[in-house]
Amino acid sequence: AKQDATETIAKTEEIKQKIAVKDTEVKDAWAVLKSKLEKIGNLVHDSAPISDDEANNAVIRTWGEKRSEPKLKNHVDLVELLGIADTKKGADVAGGRGFYLKGDGVRLNQALINFGLDFLEKRGYTALQTPFFMRKDVMAKCAQLAQFDEELYKVTGEGDDKYLIATAEQPLCAYHVDDWIQPSELPIRYAGFSSCFRKEAGSHGRDTLGIFRVHQFEKVEQFCITSPNGNDSWDMHEEMLKNSEEFYQEDSLNVDFIWTSEPNQASFIGYQWAVLVLKLPYQIVAIVSGALNDAAAKKYDLEAWFPASQTYRELVSCSNCTDYQSRRLEIRYGQKKNNEQAKQYVHLLNSTLTATERTMCCILETYQKEDGVEIPEVLQPYMGGKSFLPFKTKPAPEAKGKKSKAYIPLNYLWYIAKDKPNSRLDTTFRGVVGTRR
């Protein structure tokens, strides 16, 4: 006989509603947990210096003979004297830190890019020119929260919001999102090239002149993927650092001679690659644990010598992020076997080869002469054979007995002062021009 199922149906509906509520609670709890987990940084490698003070960064080694003669011109003055960039027009059009590269400045920038790509191709890297912006949800898996506020420009328009990339590392990191990478495919080496965009929100007052610290610049980046097993990623970390060092130094090894029907010409090409590189003195520094970003387990910086200011300045950062980013991006290693408890994730590593505007600044200071700047020999074939850049304007004579003062255009003062109303700089600016902007 048929039984009345009204009560059972009601209970079933009640259970369904409770399940829906619990599903929502679980989803919300997981979102909270995930948010907290994403604030936890990577495990720091045992060999990284442990400190919260960057003064304790460990100098690993130095290379090259530093110039130290007095009265060398700085890169800001050299850019003006050579006429290779227009920072005044750049600031008028794009705001503070804006610039136009001009003439030989464009050629020198392109020379560094092309030399960098050739340099990495000879070492087994595949070139990738990346997108200039990324979807927010993808960028969030490659960048940490602080970068959204201090570095990244937001692009709005139709569809989802996007963010301009601060480094080629970000789109390179996401290139294999949701992929399974087989052991036979590894290691993978990419030579990323892109323009990069940074707000530099945390650097007010630093390097406001010239083209050293700017909002838009070009970069050639090493990006490598390895297996998570053994010392594979740590061996790759050292290899990538070695590549960056060889780019900036003189190296007589690691050369493949290219033979053609003209042996003399082939020998000349081989000799260039064997002996002539950028030859910029530098030091290698291991970064302390407290200065590492969330992703890096260990990081080296290559700091090149800037002779005019008699100091080392960062040109390269080389990081092993192990599986920190690949877990977020679900870039998996091989196929999960039945007897394995968890999936494995590949290791991701990144290293600057050259941020070209910064490298240009170092080249100008290192290769300067009284009447211009020599072009490093390895770059000359990329400059149409040009070997010297003469000054377009004569340097201003230094007054005897007086310390020379740096010329700071009023438009720079305006861009610095405009965000600091009623500050000492703002008051000084109004006193000079007689009105408040």
C-alpha positions in Angstrom: 0.0 0.0 0.0 1.1 3.5 -0.7 2.4 5.4 2.3 2.2 9.1 2.9 5.6 10.5 2.0 4.9 14.1 2.9 7.0 14.1 6.0 9.9 12.3 4.3 9.8 14.9 1.4 9.8 17.7 3.9 12.8 16.3 5.7 14.6 15.8 2.4 14.0 19.4 1.5 15.2 20.5 4.9 18.4 18.4 4.5 19.0 20.0 1.1 18.6 23.4 2.6 21.1 22.6 5.4 23.5 21.2 2.9 23.3 24.4 0.8 23.9 26.4 4.0 26.9 24.3 4.9 28.3 24.4 1.4 28.2 28.2 1.6 29.8 28.1 5.0 32.6 25.8 3.8 33.1 28.0 0.7 33.4 31.1 2.8 35.7 29.4 5.4 37.9 28.1 2.5 38.1 31.7 1.1 39.2 33.0 4.5 41.7 30.3 4.9 43.1 30.7 1.4 43.4 34.5 2.0 45.4 33.8 5.1 47.6 31.2 3.5 48.4 33.5 0.6 49.9 35.9 3.1 52.5 33.3 4.2 55.7 33.6 2.4 57.9 30.8 0.9 60.2 28.7 3.1 63.6 30.5 3.2 66.5 28.4 2.0 69.1 27.5 4.7 71.9 29.3 2.9 70.1 32.7 2.8 71.5 35.2 5.4 69.0 35.5 8.3 68.4 39.2 9.2 65.8 41.9 9.0 68.5 44.5 8.2 69.6 44.8 4.5 72.9 46.2 5.8 73.6 42.5 6.6 73.3 41.4 2.9 76.3 39.1 2.3 78.7 40.1 -0.4 79.6 36.8 -2.1 82.2 38.1 -4.7 83.2 41.1 -6.7 84.4 41.3 -10.3 86.2 44.0 -12.4 88.4 47.0 -11.8 86.4 50.0 -10.5 87.0 53.5 -11.9 87.6 55.9 -9.1 89.1 59.1 -10.6 87.6 62.4 -9.4 85.2 64.6 -11.3 83.5 61.9 -13.3 80.1 62.9 -14.6 77.0 61.1 -13.4 74.5 59.4 -15.7 72.0 62.3 -15.4 74.5 64.8 -16.8 75.8 62.4 -19.4 72.3 61.7 -20.8 71.9 65.5 -21.2 75.3 66.1 -22.7 74.9 63.3 -25.3 71.3 64.3 -26.2 70.1 60.7 -26.0 67.0 61.4 -23.9 64.6 64.2 -23.3 63.4 64.1 -19.7 61.9 67.6 -19.8 59.6 66.8 -22.7 58.9 63.4 -21.1 57.8 65.0 -17.9 55.7 67.6 -19.7 53.8 64.8 -21.6 53.9 61.8 -19.2 54.5 63.4 -15.8 57.4 62.8 -13.4 60.0 60.2 -14.4 58.7 60.4 -18.0 61.2 60.5 -20.8 61.8 60.2 -24.6 64.8 58.3 -25.8 66.3 60.0 -28.8 68.7 59.2 -31.6 71.6 57.1 -30.3 69.7 56.5 -27.1 67.1 54.5 -29.0 69.8 52.6 -30.8 71.7 51.9 -27.6 68.6 50.6 -25.9 67.7 48.3 -28.8 71.4 47.2 -28.9 71.1 46.0 -25.3 67.8 44.2 -26.0 69.1 42.4 -29.2 72.5 41.5 -27.6 70.6 40.2 -24.5 68.3 38.0 -26.6 71.2 36.7 -28.7 73.2 36.0 -25.6 70.5 33.9 -24.1 69.6 32.1 -27.3 73.2 30.8 -27.5 72.6 29.3 -24.0 69.5 27.4 -25.1 66.8 29.9 -24.2 63.6 30.4 -26.2 62.6 34.0 -26.7 59.1 35.1 -25.6 57.7 38.6 -26.0 55.0 38.9 -23.4 51.7 40.7 -23.1 52.0 44.1 -21.4 48.9 43.6 -19.2 47.3 40.7 -17.3 43.9 39.9 -15.9 43.5 40.7 -12.2 42.8 37.1 -11.1 45.9 35.9 -12.9 48.1 38.7 -11.7 47.0 38.0 -8.1 48.6 34.5 -8.5 51.9 36.0 -9.6 52.2 39.2 -7.5 51.8 39.8 -3.8 49.3 42.2 -2.3 51.7 45.0 -1.6 52.7 45.2 -5.3 49.1 46.1 -6.3 49.4 49.3 -4.2 53.1 50.2 -4.8 53.9 49.0 -8.3 51.0 48.0 -10.5 49.1 50.4 -12.8 45.4 49.4 -13.2 43.9 49.4 -16.7 40.1 49.9 -17.0 37.9 49.4 -20.0 35.4 46.8 -21.3 35.4 43.5 -19.5 37.6 42.6 -16.5 40.1 45.0 -15.0 43.6 44.4 -16.0 47.0 45.4 -14.7 50.2 46.5 -16.5 53.1 44.2 -15.8 55.9 45.4 -13.6 58.3 42.7 -14.9 58.3 40.1 -17.6 58.5 37.5 -14.8 54.7 38.0 -14.2 53.4 36.9 -17.6 56.2 34.3 -18.0 55.1 32.9 -14.7 51.5 32.5 -15.9 52.5 31.1 -19.3 52.0 27.5 -18.2 49.0 28.1 -15.9 47.0 24.8 -15.3 49.6 22.8 -17.3 51.0 19.3 -16.6 54.7 19.5 -17.5 56.4 16.1 -18.1 59.9 15.3 -16.7 61.1 14.9 -20.3 60.3 18.5 -21.1 62.5 19.9 -18.3 64.3 22.1 -17.8 62.6 24.9 -19.7 64.5 28.1 -20.3 62.7 31.3 -21.6 64.2 34.6 -22.5 61.4 37.1 -21.8 61.3 40.5 -23.4 58.8 43.2 -22.5 58.2 46.8 -21.6 57.6 47.1 -17.9 55.5 49.6 -15.9 55.9 50.6 -12.3 54.3 53.3 -10.2 57.3 53.5 -7.9 55.0 54.6 -5.1 57.5 53.8 -2.4 60.4 55.7 -3.9 59.4 59.4 -3.6 62.5 61.6 -3.7 64.8 58.8 -5.0 66.4 59.0 -8.4 63.8 61.6 -9.6 66.2 62.8 -12.4 67.5 60.9 -15.4 66.4 57.5 -16.6 67.6 55.2 -13.9 64.3 54.8 -11.9 61.4 55.4 -14.3 57.8 54.3 -14.7 58.3 52.6 -18.1 61.4 50.6 -19.1 62.5 47.6 -21.2 63.8 44.4 -19.8 65.2 41.0 -20.9 64.5 38.4 -18.3 65.6 34.8 -17.7 62.8 32.5 -16.6 63.4 28.8 -16.0 61.3 25.8 -15.0 62.8 22.8 -13.4 61.7 19.6 -11.7 61.1 19.8 -7.9 63.5 16.9 -7.2 67.0 16.9 -5.8 69.0 20.1 -6.4 67.7 20.7 -9.9 66.3 24.2 -9.2 69.3 25.2 -7.0 71.7 24.2 -9.8 69.6 26.2 -12.2 69.7 29.2 -9.8 73.5 29.2 -9.9 73.4 28.8 -13.7 71.1 31.8 -14.1 73.3 33.9 -11.9 76.4 32.8 -13.9 74.6 33.9 -17.1 73.9 37.3 -15.7 77.5 37.7 -14.5 78.9 36.7 -17.9 76.6 39.3 -19.5 78.3 42.0 -17.5 81.9 40.7 -17.5 84.7 39.5 -19.8 84.5 35.8 -20.5 86.8 33.7 -22.6 84.9 30.4 -22.3 81.6 28.9 -23.3 81.8 29.9 -26.9 80.5 28.1 -30.0 82.4 29.2 -33.1 80.2 29.7 -36.2 82.0 28.5 -39.3 81.0 29.8 -42.7 82.5 29.7 -46.2 84.7 32.6 -45.0 86.8 31.3 -42.2 88.4 34.6 -41.3 85.0 36.2 -40.9 83.8 33.3 -38.8 86.8 33.6 -36.5 86.1 37.3 -36.0 82.5 36.5 -34.9 83.7 33.8 -32.5 86.3 36.2 -31.1 83.7 38.8 -30.3 81.6 36.4 -28.3 84.6 34.9 -26.6 86.3 38.1 -25.4 84.0 41.1 -25.7 81.1 41.5 -23.3 79.9 44.6 -21.4 82.8 44.6 -18.8 80.9 46.4 -16.0 82.5 45.9 -12.6 80.0 44.4 -10.1 79.4 42.6 -6.8 77.2 39.7 -6.1 75.1 40.0 -2.9 73.0 37.4 -1.1 69.8 39.1 0.2 68.8 38.7 3.8 65.7 36.8 4.7 63.8 39.8 5.9 64.1 41.6 2.5 62.9 38.6 0.4 59.5 38.9 -1.2 56.9 36.3 -0.4 57.7 34.1 -3.4 61.5 33.9 -3.1 63.3 31.1 -1.1 66.6 32.8 -1.9 67.7 35.8 -3.9 71.0 37.2 -5.3 71.4 40.7 -6.5 74.1 41.8 -9.0 75.0 45.3 -8.2 77.1 47.2 -10.8 79.7 49.9 -9.9 78.6 53.4 -10.7 81.9 55.4 -10.7 80.5 58.9 -10.5 78.6 58.2 -7.3 81.3 55.7 -6.1 78.7 53.1 -5.2 77.2 49.8 -6.3 73.6 49.8 -7.6 71.3 46.9 -8.4 71.0 45.8 -12.0 70.0 42.2 -11.5 67.8 40.2 -9.2 68.0 36.4 -9.4 65.4 34.4 -7.4 64.5 30.7 -6.8 60.8 30.7 -6.0 60.7 26.9 -5.7 57.0 25.7 -6.0 55.5 28.8 -4.3 54.1 30.3 -7.5 53.4 27.0 -9.4 51.1 25.9 -6.6 49.0 29.0 -7.1 49.0 28.6 -10.8 48.5 24.8 -10.8 51.6 24.1 -12.9 52.1 20.5 -12.0 55.0 18.1 -12.5 54.3 14.9 -14.3 51.2 12.8 -13.6 50.1 12.0 -10.0 50.7 8.3 -9.5 48.2 6.1 -7.6 50.6 5.5 -4.7 51.4 9.2 -4.3 49.6 11.2 -1.6 49.9 14.6 -3.2 50.6 16.3 -6.5 54.0 17.6 -7.3 54.6 21.1 -8.6 57.5 22.4 -10.8 60.0 24.9 -9.5 60.0 28.4 -11.1 63.0 30.7 -11.2 63.6 34.2 -12.5 66.5 36.5 -13.1 67.0 39.8 -14.7 69.5 39.8 -17.6 69.2 43.5 -18.3 66.8 46.3 -17.4 68.1 48.3 -20.3 67.7 51.9 -19.1 69.6 51.1 -15.9 72.3 49.3 -17.8 72.6 52.2 -20.1 73.2 54.5 -17.1 76.0 52.3 -15.9 77.6 52.0 -19.4 77.6 55.8 -19.7 79.4 56.3 -16.4 81.8 53.5 -16.9 82.8 54.3 -20.5 82.8 58.1 -20.3 85.7 60.1 -21.8 86.3 63.9 -21.7 84.5 64.5 -25.0 81.9 61.7 -25.0 81.2 58.0 -24.3 82.7 54.9 -25.8 80.3 52.1 -26.9 81.3 48.7 -25.5 82.7 46.7 -28.4 80.2 43.9 -28.1 77.3 46.4 -28.7 79.0 48.1 -31.7 77.6 45.6 -34.3 74.1 46.4 -33.0 74.9 50.1 -33.4 75.8 50.0 -37.1 79.5 49.9 -36.3 79.4 53.1 -34.2 82.1 53.1 -31.5 81.8 56.5 -29.9 79.1 58.9 -28.9 80.3 62.5 -28.8 78.8 65.2 -26.5 76.3 67.3 -28.3 76.8 70.2 -25.8 79.9 71.1 -23.9 80.0 70.4 -20.1 79.6 73.5 -18.0 82.9 74.5 -16.4 83.1 74.1 -12.7 83.7 77.3 -10.8 87.0 77.4 -9.0 86.8 77.1 -5.2 83.1 76.3 -5.3 81.3 73.1 -5.3 79.2 72.6 -8.4 75.4 72.4 -7.9 73.1 70.0 -9.7 70.6 71.7 -12.0 67.0 70.7 -11.2 64.4 71.8 -13.7 61.3 73.5 -12.2 59.0 71.0 -13.8 60.7 68.3 -11.7 60.2 70.3 -8.6 56.5 70.7 -9.5 55.9 67.0 -10.0 57.7 66.2 -6.7 56.0 69.0 -4.7 52.5 68.6 -6.1 51.8 65.6 -3.9 53.1 67.3 -0.8 51.0 70.4 -0.3 52.3 72.9 2.3 55.6 70.9 2.7 58.9 72.7 2.7 59.5 71.7 -0.9 56.0 73.0 -1.8 56.7 76.3 0.0 60.1 76.6 -1.7 58.6 76.0 -5.1 55.9 78.6 -4.7 58.6 81.1 -3.5 60.6 80.5 -6.7 57.8 80.8 -9.2 55.6 83.3 -7.2 52.4 81.3 -7.3 51.0 77.9 -6.2 51.0 75.8 -9.4 
